Amino acid sequence: MSRYFRPCRGTYKPEKLVKYAEGLQSLKVEVKDFIVLDTLIFQADLVISHCGAGILLECLRSDHATCLAVVNDSLMGNHQSELADKLSADNYIYQSVPSKVLADVKRVLEELRSGRSKLTRYPPRKEQVIVDLIDELLFN
């Protein structure tokens, strides 16, 4: 097991990350034991996450949060990287790998602050699609 990774059920708290962030006045880092994802994403300007479909879709549905997806490049046949590759290629998210994540966070923050971000807004979900399809089948 990597010395940087600890199972979720353990008691590990990333103290080095919090101490590192204390030196950066404009960066706020919080470590949570349990989270309600959509609430935190709504409050965030930048979300750094793994490449799971759930977290990526929550970020894309947010009205303002930018997502930096970190691909675990050590996995074989990594289906999550396929999703991140496509969303990144279509300019919906930023993408990184663990070895470059700090440099990429700095780059993304600079782009966001300067207004140079060229990300595309993800299309909003259509709430009534299934209902409309059923109505069409039943009444036409």
VOBA-1610 file (N, C-alpha, C; in pm, whole numbers, padded with zeros to 5 digits, always signed):
BEGIN
Met+00085-00119+00000Met+00000+00000+00000Met+00089+00124+00000Ser+00051+00221-00077Ser+00124+00347-00084Ser+00123+00417+00050Arg+00229+00488+00081Arg+00233+00560+00208Arg+00140+00682+00205Tyr+00090+00721+00088Tyr+00000+00836+00076Tyr-00147+00796+00077Phe-00176+00670+00061Phe-00315+00626+00052Phe-00351+00547+00176Arg-00465+00578+00232Arg-00518+00504+00346Arg-00663+00470+00316Pro-00710+00352+00358Pro-00849+00314+00333Pro-00946+00414+00395Cys-01064+00428+00336Cys-01164+00523+00384Cys-01213+00490+00524Arg-01210+00365+00564Arg-01263+00327+00694Arg-01164+00350+00807Gly-01045+00393+00775Gly-00943+00415+00877Gly-00960+00548+00947Thr-00858+00585+01021Thr-00863+00708+01098Thr-00767+00813+01044Tyr-00708+00790+00928Tyr-00609+00880+00871Tyr-00671+01015+00837Lys-00604+01121+00874Lys-00642+01257+00837Lys-00522+01319+00764Pro-00541+01376+00646Pro-00429+01433+00569Pro-00380+01564+00630Glu-00304+01554+00738Glu-00256+01672+00809Glu-00157+01754+00728Lys-00074+01688+00647Lys+00024+01762+00568Lys-00045+01855+00470Leu-00156+01811+00410Leu-00230+01894+00315Leu-00285+02017+00386Val-00343+01999+00502Val-00401+02111+00576Val-00291+02207+00619Lys-00176+02155+00665Lys-00065+02242+00706Lys-00008+02317+00586Tyr+00001+02249+00471Tyr+00050+02315+00349Tyr-00042+02430+00310Ala-00171+02406+00319Ala-00268+02508+00277Ala-00268+02629+00370Glu-00227+02612+00496Glu-00224+02724+00589Glu-00131+02835+00540Gly-00025+02798+00465Gly+00068+02897+00414Gly+00015+02973+00293Leu-00093+02925+00235Leu-00152+02990+00118Leu-00278+03062+00162Gln-00273+03193+00167Gln-00383+03271+00224Gln-00515+03256+00148Ser-00508+03236+00018Ser-00631+03232-00060Ser-00687+03091-00077Leu-00620+02990-00022Leu-00666+02853-00038Leu-00726+02802+00091Lys-00849+02754+00084Lys-00917+02700+00201Lys-00932+02550+00182Val-00878+02471+00275Val-00886+02325+00268Val-00961+02276+00390Glu-01061+02193+00367Glu-01136+02131+00475Glu-01133+01980+00455Val-01116+01906+00564Val-01120+01761+00561Val-01247+01718+00633Lys-01332+01643+00563Lys-01461+01602+00619Lys-01464+01450+00633Asp-01530+01402+00739Asp-01550+01258+00756Asp-01668+01210+00672Phe-01772+01291+00664Phe-01891+01257+00588Phe-01936+01382+00515Ile-01975+01368+00391Ile-02014+01486+00316Ile-02144+01462+00240Val-02216+01571+00217Val-02328+01573+00123Val-02272+01640-00001Leu-02248+01559-00101Leu-02171+01603-00217Leu-02227+01725-00288Asp-02354+01724-00321Asp-02408+01835-00400Asp-02402+01968-00325Thr-02414+01965-00193Thr-02404+02088-00114Thr-02263+02145-00121Leu-02163+02060-00105Leu-02024+02107-00111Leu-01987+02155-00251Ile-02032+02085-00351Ile-02002+02125-00488Ile-02067+02261-00518Phe-02188+02281-00469Phe-02255+02409-00490Phe-02176+02525-00429Gln-02107+02499-00318Gln-02031+02603-00249Gln-01890+02621-00308Ala-01843+02527-00387Ala-01705+02528-00434Ala-01690+02599-00568Asp-01572+02656-00588Asp-01536+02710-00719Asp-01458+02607-00799Leu-01376+02526-00729Leu-01296+02422-00794Leu-01311+02294-00715Val-01345+02186-00785Val-01357+02054-00724Val-01248+01966-00784Ile-01165+01908-00698Ile-01061+01815-00740Ile-01108+01677-00699Ser-01127+01588-00796Ser-01186+01459-00763Ser-01123+01347-00844His-01164+01225-00809His-01129+01111-00891His-01220+01114-01014Cys-01216+01013-01096Cys-01289+01017-01223Cys-01416+00934-01222Gly-01479+00919-01107Gly-01605+00847-01101Gly-01716+00925-01170Ala-01805+00854-01236Ala-01912+00919-01311Ala-02000+01004-01221Gly-02027+00959-01099Gly-02115+01032-01009Gly-02063+01170-00975Ile-01940+01178-00930Ile-01882+01307-00891Ile-01866+01398-01012Leu-01827+01341-01126Leu-01810+01424-01245Leu-01944+01482-01290Leu-02050+01403-01287Leu-02182+01455-01327Leu-02233+01559-01228Glu-02208+01538-01099Glu-02249+01639-01000Glu-02179+01772-01029Cys-02050+01767-01059Cys-01976+01890-01091Cys-02028+01954-01219Leu-02054+01873-01321Leu-02101+01927-01448Leu-02240+01989-01434Arg-02321+01938-01343Arg-02455+01992-01323Arg-02455+02115-01234Ser-02343+02142-01170Ser-02332+02261-01085Ser-02339+02385-01173Asp-02389+02492-01116Asp-02399+02615-01196Asp-02268+02691-01207His-02166+02655-01128His-02043+02732-01137His-01915+02654-01104Ala-01923+02538-01040Ala-01802+02467-00999Ala-01726+02413-01119Thr-01595+02432-01117Thr-01506+02377-01219Thr-01447+02248-01164Cys-01433+02148-01248Cys-01384+02018-01202Cys-01247+01987-01261Leu-01157+01943-01173Leu-01027+01889-01214Leu-01029+01742-01174Ala-01041+01654-01271Ala-01048+01510-01246Ala-00907+01451-01251Val-00872+01378-01146Val-00740+01318-01135Val-00751+01170-01172Val-00689+01134-01283Val-00694+00997-01335Val-00588+00914-01265Asn-00629+00799-01213Asn-00532+00705-01155Asn-00465+00634-01272Asp-00351+00685-01313Asp-00283+00633-01432Asp-00209+00502-01408Ser-00219+00446-01289Ser-00152+00319-01263Ser-00244+00199-01284Leu-00372+00223-01316Leu-00467+00115-01335Leu-00466+00066-01479Met-00483-00064-01496Met-00497-00123-01629Met-00644-00123-01667Gly-00675-00096-01793Gly-00813-00098-01839Gly-00901-00005-01759Asn-00856+00115-01736Asn-00921+00208-01646Asn-01040+00274-01716His-01163+00227-01686His-01282+00284-01750His-01307+00427-01706Gln-01263+00464-01585Gln-01282+00601-01539Gln-01200+00699-01622Ser-01083+00655-01665Ser-01000+00745-01746Ser-01064+00769-01883Glu-01139+00671-01933Glu-01207+00690-02060Glu-01311+00802-02050Leu-01384+00805-01940Leu-01482+00910-01918Leu-01414+01046-01905Ala-01309+01052-01825Ala-01236+01178-01805Ala-01173+01224-01937Asp-01118+01131-02014Asp-01058+01167-02143Asp-01161+01234-02234Lys-01281+01177-02240Lys-01385+01232-02328Lys-01434+01368-02279Leu-01460+01378-02148Leu-01509+01506-02094Leu-01403+01615-02106Ser-01278+01578-02091Ser-01169+01674-02106Ser-01152+01715-02252Ala-01159+01618-02342Ala-01146+01647-02485Ala-01257+01740-02534Asp-01377+01727-02473Asp-01490+01812-02509Asp-01493+01943-02429Asn-01387+01969-02352Asn-01370+02092-02273Asn-01476+02112-02166Tyr-01522+02004-02105Tyr-01616+02016-01993Tyr-01543+02017-01859Ile-01429+01950-01851Ile-01352+01941-01726Ile-01204+01957-01757Tyr-01127+01982-01651Tyr-00982+01972-01659Tyr-00944+01832-01613Gln-00829+01785-01659Gln-00784+01651-01625Gln-00639+01654-01581Ser-00603+01565-01488Ser-00467+01557-01438Ser-00435+01413-01400Val-00311+01391-01361Val-00265+01263-01305Val-00198+01294-01172Pro-00189+01197-01081Pro-00134+01225-00948Pro+00002+01294-00949Ser+00089+01257-01039Ser+00224+01314-01039Ser+00227+01462-01080Lys+00119+01511-01145Lys+00116+01650-01191Lys+00003+01732-01131Val-00067+01677-01031Val-00189+01742-00984Val-00162+01880-00922Leu-00055+01896-00847Leu-00029+02026-00785Leu-00004+02134-00890Ala+00078+02102-00990Ala+00104+02198-01098Ala-00023+02228-01176Asp-00106+02126-01198Asp-00231+02148-01271Asp-00331+02230-01192Val-00335+02211-01060Val-00424+02293-00976Val-00382+02440-00987Lys-00253+02466-00979Lys-00205+02604-00992Lys-00242+02663-01128Arg-00224+02584-01234Arg-00256+02630-01369Arg-00405+02659-01384Val-00489+02569-01334Val-00634+02588-01345Val-00678+02711-01265Leu-00625+02727-01144Leu-00660+02844-01064Leu-00619+02974-01134Glu-00502+02975-01196Glu-00458+03093-01270Glu-00553+03122-01386Glu-00593+03017-01460Glu-00685+03036-01572Glu-00820+03089-01524Leu-00869+03035-01413Leu-00999+03079-01361Leu-00993+03224-01314Arg-00886+03259-01243Arg-00873+03396-01191Arg-00857+03498-01303Ser-00789+03459-01409Ser-00764+03553-01517Ser-00877+03556-01621Gly-00972+03465-01609Gly-01081+03459-01706Gly-01042+03391-01835Arg-00930+03318-01836Arg-00884+03252-01958Arg-00936+03109-01973Ser-01019+03064-01882Ser-01072+02928-01891Ser-01159+02915-02016Lys-01139+02808-02089Lys-01216+02786-02212Lys-01309+02666-02198Leu-01349+02637-02074Leu-01439+02525-02053Leu-01577+02556-02109Thr-01642+02454-02157Thr-01777+02463-02212Thr-01876+02426-02101Arg-01986+02500-02091Arg-02089+02465-01993Arg-02157+02336-02036Tyr-02174+02246-01944Tyr-02241+02119-01972Tyr-02391+02147-01989Pro-02456+02085-02088Pro-02598+02111-02110Pro-02680+02073-01986Pro-02778+02154-01950Pro-02860+02121-01833Pro-02943+01997-01858Arg-02971+01924-01750Arg-03053+01803-01766Arg-03197+01844-01795Lys-03264+01758-01868Lys-03403+01783-01904Lys-03489+01697-01812Glu-03557+01762-01722Glu-03633+01692-01616Glu-03748+01608-01670Gln-03814+01651-01775Gln-03938+01587-01819Gln-03920+01489-01934Val-03799+01452-01969Val-03777+01371-02090Val-03854+01239-02084Ile-03840+01163-01976Ile-03906+01033-01965Ile-04058+01049-01962Val-04105+01144-01884Val-04250+01169-01876Val-04305+01206-02013Asp-04235+01293-02085Asp-04281+01333-02218Asp-04283+01215-02314Leu-04183+01128-02307Leu-04180+01010-02394Leu-04295+00915-02364Ile-04324+00895-02236Ile-04435+00808-02199Ile-04567+00869-02245Asp-04584+00998-02223Asp-04706+01066-02269Asp-04723+01052-02419Glu-04617+01068-02492Glu-04621+01058-02638Glu-04664+00916-02681Leu-04609+00815-02614Leu-04645+00677-02647Leu-04790+00646-02614Leu-04836+00699-02501Leu-04973+00668-02458Leu-05081+00747-02532Phe-05052+00871-02565Phe-05158+00959-02616Phe-05147+00990-02765Asn-05047+00940-02833Asn-05037+00967-02978Asn-05047+00842-03058
//
